[in-house]
Amino acid sequence: MTDPLWQTQNIKCVLEVIASLEQPIKNEQTLADYMEFVYEQLAKVMSINSFFLVLYNRHEQQIHFPFNIDQYDKPIDPNRKFTISNDQQSPTAWVLLNQKKLLICVKDSTFNEHASVLWASRSKANQWFGVPLIDNIDKCHGALVMQSYDQSILYSSEQQYFFEHIAHLVSNAIVDFDLDSEKTSMSTGEFTDHLSKEIANYKRDKKIQHALFKIASISNIDQDLTPFFEEVHHIINKIMYAKNFFIALYEEEEQVITLSYFVDEKESNDLKDKKIPLGEGLSSYVIRTRKAHLLDKEKICTLMTQGEIKEVLGAHDFTSWMAAPLISTNILHGIMVIQSYDHKIIYTQEDLKLLDFFAKHVANAIESAINTTQRKESQLKLATQHRLLEQKNRDLNQLILKLKSTQKELIQKEKMAALGGLVAGVAHEINTPLGICVTGISHLQEEYKLLKHAIENNELTESKLMSFFDDMSEVLIILETNIQRGAELINSFKQVAVDQSSNELRTINLSQYIHSVILSLKPRLKRSKATIRVDCNENISLDVNAGAISQIISNLIINSIKHGFNETNEGKILIEAYEKNKNIIIRYRDDGAGMDEHALTQLFEPFYTTKRGEGGSGLGTHLVYNLVTSSLKGKLDVQSKLGKGLAYLIKFPIKPE
């Protein structure tokens, strides 16, 4: 339930409490007096069983309780300091470390009651509410906490908000009292010394941060790193004594170092950019160990005795020498060296740490410069390759267009060659019946002359007349038979030739048309012992590119004769055609030589032939594939095995979309 005391207060009373706490702190008032006043004001509007202020020393990780009131437990000694627990053991520690407010109902608490310093020996509250004391610069000074032991009283959201506002006023008061927990934990002298060190460290850290910022801000680092190294020297010289300073870059493959930047009061600048063998001196020792080193003459003698180094190049009279490796992403780029010839200037381990710190940032900058250079080179190379590829692509496209044109021309020639072969075959085939007709007519003319002569000379007898009639009857029968045969050949050739040259849609009877195509191939079939059987429904009529049908059937039959039966071998060809689901299905099979799987995969490729050098162009089956897929809008499948013949399945719609 809500706090009865809070319910009896009106808004005016709450505002008066806030106004009283916002008054300036009196000069004679102590922190304890002020917190007593705060507690008295809170008690006017809220039922508070327990109330305490905890201050937090961030550096020492300690807390103490300068003010605490509890109705059940004895007060905590305000001078006693506690090491802060982790945030899972103590709610107070959680508020301080997370810098967030925290409300706990004991029955829902996830904290270990036996681990907390506060709760292990003190009474357990029913409800606990803590608020961090954070000033205007987001610094946490401590926490303000209130507790309730009464199970019937729970802090409402309005009370929690009110308490947060009071905590903010207390936080400001702590700043006004100048009683920061870190200061109150020290004596005045200790605090002064501590503050002086902090100020010195702050100034040094600020210089270092400024120096690092300047190094990171140096732009346009290119392959010539000298200007960058000069700027780095200038920056470091403001942090420490660096009158004698050099940077040497390391080339692992050649085992040499190059003094890319060199400034020394006792050495000539002629050493700059000079490649020096790695050797076994001080620089090689740093490179070999990949660690920063601070050396003097005594340490150098020890290293020489131990065999770590064998020589010291350059001036020997320095008093202090330190170097740090330039390592970035585990790549050793070189070393950075500072030395002193002045007995009054001796470098410390702190200086060495600082030099090593700077060296890492310089190494990152060097690697960035190298990567930038490599990236530029790669981009330039890529651009050049891109231009070459574009040119090659243009040339390739031109070649493809030329090849397509050539292929189209070759296919057209193949079609015309097939048509020419058809013409030659038909011409040869029709020559026989026409020759017989010519012979028959010549014979009739001769008999006619003999009959006329007999009549004119009154020599005609009944027997001669009857003989003439018998000869006439035989010759007429021969003429009729051969003229009809020639007419069939001409009609078949005419229709097939027109179809193959025009490729126009027309209505055909599929069975009759297939027979016409086979008849037009009769001259070619004479040289082969192959037999062709057609099994086709005689009622199938359709509007189709008849020339495509003619060329498909012709090419398949000629391929079977040429490749499957080797021109003269006996063979059988079966052509089946039927209608199914508004599609025409044509199955073509021969029992010829067949082909292996490798040849089958290339069957429809242009210019592929098993009769290279024997008259094969390699365009026959390619033409068949194009006619089925393009002209008829259909599909073509083929199966074959060596010695098992070849089978085609052709499927195309009766009315293509």
Buried (B, 14 or more C-beta within 10 A) or exposed (E): EEBEBBEEBEEEEBEBBBEEBEEEBEEEBEBEEBBBBBBEBBBEBBBBBBBBBBBBBBEBEBBBBBBBBBEEEEEBEBEEBBEBBEBEBBBBBBBBBEBEBBBBBBEEEEBEEEEBBBBEEBEEBBBBBBBBBBBEEEEBBBBBBBBBBEEEBBBBEEBBEBBBBBBBBBBBBBBEBEBBBBBBBBEEEEBEEBEEEEEEEEEEEEBBEEBBEBBEEBEEBEEEBEEBBEBBBEBBBEBBBBBBBBBBBBEEEEEBBBBBBBBBEEBEEEBBEEEBEBBBBBBBBBBBEEEBBBBBBEEBEEBBEEEBBEEBEBEEEBBBBBBBBBBBEEEBBBBBBBBBBEEEBEBEEEBBEBBBBBBBBBBBBBBEBBEBEEEEEEEEEEEEEEEEEEEEEEEEEEEEEEEEEEBEEBBEEBBEEBBEBBBEBBEEBBEEBBEBBEBBEEBBEEBEEBBEEBEEEEEBEEEBEEBBEEBBEEBEEBBEBBBEBBEBBEEBBEBBBBBBEEBEBBEBBBBEBBBBBBBBBEBBBEEBEBEBEBEBEEEBBBEBBBBBBBBBBBBBBBBBBBBBBEEEEEBBBBBBBBBEEEBBBBBBBBBBBBBEEEEBEBBBEBEBBBEEEEEBBBBBBBBBBBBBBEBBEBEBEBEBEEEEBBBBBBBBBBEEE
